[in-house]
């Protein structure tokens, strides 16, 4: 069965699950072929015509030369780089595809959940590889600390206003400030300089 010519086809050469997830998010309706590297897919290349190739550079020029033999650079978008470069490029493409009002208003940014999902996925994967346990309290603390610090900065260090903004009781907020070791003087100083 042949793929309709109207669909967008992508060859994705990486084993990084974060890069794979970003490509799937950005190109939702595309036909995506995943290969660990070009050498594992080289026999199949002549049979396919790809609109885009996203490749993690592992063996550098060797893989690119093998790829160039089968692609028309005038017809095919090629994105090649390290895992970090691919993630940064794909996140930029993702941001460019968001509606302008979502880009301008980060408090209503619908991609916040997607961004957190990717970042938490990286965090959980790293912690699992390190045989960590009790991730929930560690992760909640990692999210809660910058959230409270931002609320305090936004309210000029006023804990009552910050508690209202966060939907917390003032005493609960105070306890969290102490437990999370959030410096109060620093949030007041940053707030006064930011205004």
The 8 nearest C-alpha neighbors of each residue, nearest first, counted from 0:
[[1, 2, 3, 4, 47, 46, 30, 6],
 [2, 0, 3, 4, 47, 6, 46, 48],
 [1, 3, 4, 0, 6, 5, 30, 8],
 [4, 2, 5, 6, 1, 7, 0, 8],
 [3, 5, 6, 2, 7, 1, 8, 48],
 [4, 6, 3, 7, 2, 8, 29, 28],
 [7, 5, 4, 3, 29, 8, 30, 2],
 [6, 8, 29, 30, 50, 5, 9, 28],
 [9, 7, 30, 49, 50, 29, 31, 6],
 [10, 8, 31, 51, 49, 52, 50, 32],
 [9, 11, 52, 32, 31, 33, 53, 51],
 [10, 12, 33, 53, 52, 32, 54, 13],
 [13, 11, 54, 34, 36, 35, 33, 55],
 [14, 12, 35, 55, 15, 11, 54, 36],
 [13, 15, 35, 16, 12, 34, 19, 36],
 [16, 14, 13, 18, 17, 19, 82, 55],
 [15, 17, 19, 18, 20, 14, 13, 21],
 [16, 18, 20, 19, 15, 21, 117, 121],
 [19, 17, 21, 20, 16, 15, 86, 22],
 [18, 20, 16, 22, 17, 21, 23, 15],
 [21, 19, 17, 23, 18, 22, 16, 24],
 [22, 20, 24, 18, 23, 19, 25, 17],
 [21, 23, 19, 25, 24, 20, 26, 18],
 [22, 24, 20, 26, 21, 27, 25, 19],
 [25, 23, 21, 22, 27, 26, 20, 93],
 [24, 26, 22, 23, 27, 93, 21, 92],
 [27, 25, 23, 29, 28, 24, 22, 7],
 [28, 26, 23, 24, 29, 25, 22, 30],
 [29, 27, 26, 30, 7, 6, 23, 25],
 [30, 28, 7, 26, 8, 27, 31, 6],
 [29, 31, 8, 7, 9, 32, 28, 6],
 [32, 30, 9, 29, 8, 10, 33, 11],
 [31, 33, 10, 11, 9, 34, 30, 8],
 [34, 32, 11, 12, 10, 31, 35, 13],
 [35, 33, 12, 36, 11, 40, 13, 32],
 [34, 36, 13, 12, 14, 39, 33, 37],
 [35, 37, 12, 34, 38, 39, 13, 40],
 [36, 38, 40, 39, 41, 62, 12, 34],
 [39, 37, 41, 40, 36, 62, 42, 65],
 [40, 38, 37, 36, 41, 34, 35, 42],
 [39, 41, 37, 38, 43, 42, 34, 44],
 [40, 42, 38, 44, 43, 37, 39, 65],
 [43, 41, 40, 44, 45, 39, 38, 46],
 [42, 44, 41, 40, 46, 45, 47, 39],
 [43, 45, 41, 46, 47, 42, 69, 40],
 [46, 44, 47, 43, 69, 42, 48, 41],
 [47, 45, 44, 43, 48, 42, 69, 41],
 [48, 46, 44, 45, 49, 43, 69, 8],
 [47, 49, 50, 46, 70, 45, 8, 44],
 [50, 48, 8, 51, 9, 47, 10, 75],
 [49, 51, 75, 8, 9, 7, 76, 74],
 [52, 50, 76, 9, 75, 49, 77, 10],
 [51, 53, 10, 77, 9, 11, 78, 76],
 [52, 54, 78, 11, 79, 77, 12, 10],
 [55, 53, 12, 79, 11, 56, 78, 52],
 [54, 56, 80, 81, 13, 79, 82, 12],
 [57, 55, 80, 59, 81, 58, 54, 79],
 [56, 58, 59, 55, 81, 62, 36, 80],
 [59, 57, 61, 56, 62, 60, 63, 55],
 [60, 58, 56, 57, 61, 62, 63, 55],
 [59, 61, 63, 62, 64, 58, 56, 65],
 [62, 60, 64, 63, 59, 58, 65, 66],
 [63, 61, 65, 64, 60, 59, 37, 66],
 [62, 64, 66, 60, 65, 61, 67, 59],
 [63, 65, 67, 61, 66, 62, 60, 68],
 [66, 64, 62, 63, 68, 67, 61, 37],
 [65, 67, 63, 64, 68, 69, 62, 70],
 [68, 66, 64, 70, 69, 65, 63, 71],
 [67, 69, 66, 65, 70, 64, 71, 63],
 [70, 68, 67, 66, 45, 44, 71, 65],
 [71, 69, 67, 68, 72, 66, 75, 48],
 [70, 72, 73, 74, 75, 69, 67, 68],
 [73, 71, 75, 74, 70, 76, 67, 77],
 [72, 74, 71, 75, 76, 70, 50, 77],
 [75, 73, 72, 71, 50, 76, 70, 51],
 [76, 74, 50, 72, 51, 73, 71, 77],
 [75, 77, 51, 52, 50, 78, 74, 72],
 [78, 76, 52, 51, 53, 75, 79, 54],
 [79, 77, 53, 52, 54, 76, 80, 85],
 [80, 78, 54, 55, 53, 56, 77, 85],
 [81, 79, 56, 55, 84, 85, 82, 54],
 [80, 82, 84, 83, 55, 56, 85, 79],
 [81, 83, 85, 84, 55, 86, 80, 18],
 [82, 84, 86, 81, 85, 87, 80, 88],
 [85, 83, 81, 87, 80, 86, 82, 88],
 [84, 86, 88, 82, 87, 83, 80, 89],
 [87, 85, 83, 89, 84, 88, 18, 90],
 [86, 88, 84, 90, 85, 89, 83, 91],
 [89, 87, 91, 85, 90, 86, 84, 92],
 [88, 90, 92, 86, 91, 87, 85, 93],
 [89, 91, 93, 87, 92, 88, 86, 94],
 [92, 90, 94, 88, 93, 89, 95, 87],
 [93, 91, 89, 95, 90, 94, 88, 96],
 [92, 94, 90, 96, 91, 95, 25, 89],
 [95, 93, 91, 97, 96, 92, 90, 102],
 [94, 96, 92, 93, 97, 91, 98, 102],
 [97, 95, 93, 94, 92, 98, 25, 91],
 [98, 96, 94, 95, 99, 101, 102, 93],
 [97, 99, 101, 100, 96, 102, 95, 94],
 [100, 98, 102, 101, 103, 97, 95, 104],
 [99, 101, 103, 102, 98, 104, 97, 108],
 [102, 100, 108, 104, 99, 103, 98, 107],
 [101, 103, 99, 100, 104, 105, 97, 98],
 [104, 102, 100, 101, 105, 99, 108, 98],
 [105, 103, 101, 106, 102, 107, 100, 108],
 [104, 106, 108, 107, 103, 102, 101, 111],
 [105, 107, 104, 108, 101, 111, 109, 103],
 [108, 106, 105, 104, 109, 101, 111, 110],
 [109, 107, 105, 101, 110, 111, 106, 104],
 [108, 110, 111, 107, 112, 101, 113, 105],
 [109, 111, 113, 108, 112, 114, 97, 101],
 [112, 110, 114, 113, 109, 108, 115, 105],
 [111, 113, 115, 110, 114, 116, 109, 108],
 [114, 112, 116, 110, 111, 115, 117, 109],
 [113, 115, 111, 117, 116, 112, 110, 118],
 [116, 114, 118, 112, 117, 113, 119, 111],
 [115, 117, 113, 119, 114, 118, 120, 112],
 [118, 116, 120, 114, 115, 119, 113, 121],
 [119, 117, 115, 121, 120, 116, 114, 122],
 [120, 118, 122, 116, 121, 117, 115, 123],
 [119, 121, 117, 123, 118, 122, 116, 124],
 [120, 122, 124, 118, 119, 123, 125, 117],
 [121, 123, 119, 125, 120, 124, 126, 118],
 [124, 122, 126, 120, 125, 121, 127, 119],
 [125, 123, 127, 121, 122, 126, 120, 128],
 [126, 124, 122, 128, 123, 127, 121, 129],
 [125, 127, 129, 123, 131, 128, 124, 122],
 [128, 126, 130, 124, 129, 125, 131, 123],
 [127, 129, 125, 126, 130, 124, 131, 123],
 [128, 130, 126, 127, 131, 125, 124, 132],
 [131, 129, 127, 128, 126, 132, 125, 124],
 [132, 130, 126, 129, 127, 133, 134, 128],
 [131, 133, 134, 130, 127, 126, 135, 129],
 [132, 134, 135, 136, 137, 131, 138, 126],
 [135, 133, 137, 132, 136, 138, 131, 123],
 [134, 136, 138, 137, 133, 139, 140, 132],
 [137, 135, 139, 138, 134, 140, 133, 141],
 [138, 136, 134, 140, 135, 139, 141, 133],
 [137, 139, 141, 135, 140, 136, 134, 142],
 [138, 140, 136, 142, 141, 137, 143, 135],
 [139, 141, 143, 137, 138, 142, 144, 136],
 [140, 142, 138, 139, 143, 144, 137, 145],
 [143, 141, 139, 140, 144, 145, 138, 146],
 [142, 144, 140, 146, 141, 145, 139, 147],
 [143, 145, 147, 146, 142, 141, 140, 148],
 [146, 144, 148, 147, 143, 149, 142, 141],
 [147, 145, 143, 149, 144, 148, 150, 142],
 [146, 148, 150, 144, 149, 145, 143, 151],
 [147, 149, 145, 151, 146, 150, 152, 144],
 [148, 150, 152, 146, 147, 151, 145, 153],
 [151, 149, 153, 147, 161, 152, 148, 154],
 [152, 150, 156, 148, 154, 153, 149, 161],
 [151, 153, 190, 186, 149, 155, 150, 154],
 [154, 152, 150, 151, 155, 149, 190, 156],
 [153, 155, 151, 157, 152, 156, 161, 160],
 [156, 154, 190, 152, 187, 157, 153, 151],
 [155, 157, 151, 187, 154, 152, 186, 158],
 [158, 156, 154, 160, 155, 159, 161, 151],
 [157, 159, 161, 160, 162, 156, 151, 169],
 [158, 160, 162, 161, 157, 169, 163, 168],
 [159, 161, 163, 162, 158, 157, 164, 154],
 [162, 160, 158, 164, 150, 163, 151, 159],
 [161, 163, 167, 159, 165, 169, 160, 164],
 [164, 162, 166, 160, 161, 165, 167, 159],
 [163, 165, 161, 162, 166, 160, 150, 167],
 [166, 164, 162, 163, 167, 161, 150, 147],
 [167, 165, 163, 164, 162, 168, 161, 169],
 [168, 166, 162, 165, 163, 172, 169, 171],
 [167, 169, 171, 170, 162, 172, 166, 163],
 [170, 168, 172, 162, 171, 159, 173, 167],
 [171, 169, 173, 172, 168, 174, 167, 175],
 [172, 170, 174, 168, 173, 169, 175, 167],
 [171, 173, 175, 169, 170, 174, 162, 176],
 [172, 174, 170, 176, 171, 175, 169, 177],
 [175, 173, 171, 177, 172, 176, 178, 170],
 [174, 176, 178, 172, 177, 173, 179, 171],
 [177, 175, 173, 181, 179, 174, 178, 180],
 [176, 178, 180, 174, 175, 179, 173, 181],
 [179, 177, 175, 180, 176, 174, 181, 173],
 [178, 180, 176, 177, 181, 175, 144, 140],
 [181, 179, 177, 178, 176, 182, 175, 144],
 [180, 182, 176, 179, 183, 177, 148, 144],
 [183, 181, 185, 184, 180, 186, 176, 148],
 [182, 184, 186, 185, 181, 187, 156, 151],
 [185, 183, 187, 186, 182, 188, 156, 189],
 [184, 186, 188, 183, 187, 182, 189, 190],
 [187, 185, 152, 189, 183, 188, 184, 156],
 [186, 188, 156, 190, 184, 155, 185, 189],
 [189, 187, 185, 191, 190, 186, 184, 192],
 [190, 188, 192, 186, 191, 187, 193, 185],
 [189, 191, 152, 155, 193, 187, 188, 192],
 [190, 192, 188, 189, 194, 193, 187, 155],
 [193, 191, 189, 190, 194, 188, 187, 155],
 [194, 192, 190, 191, 189, 188, 152, 153],
 [193, 191, 192, 190, 189, 155, 153, 152]]
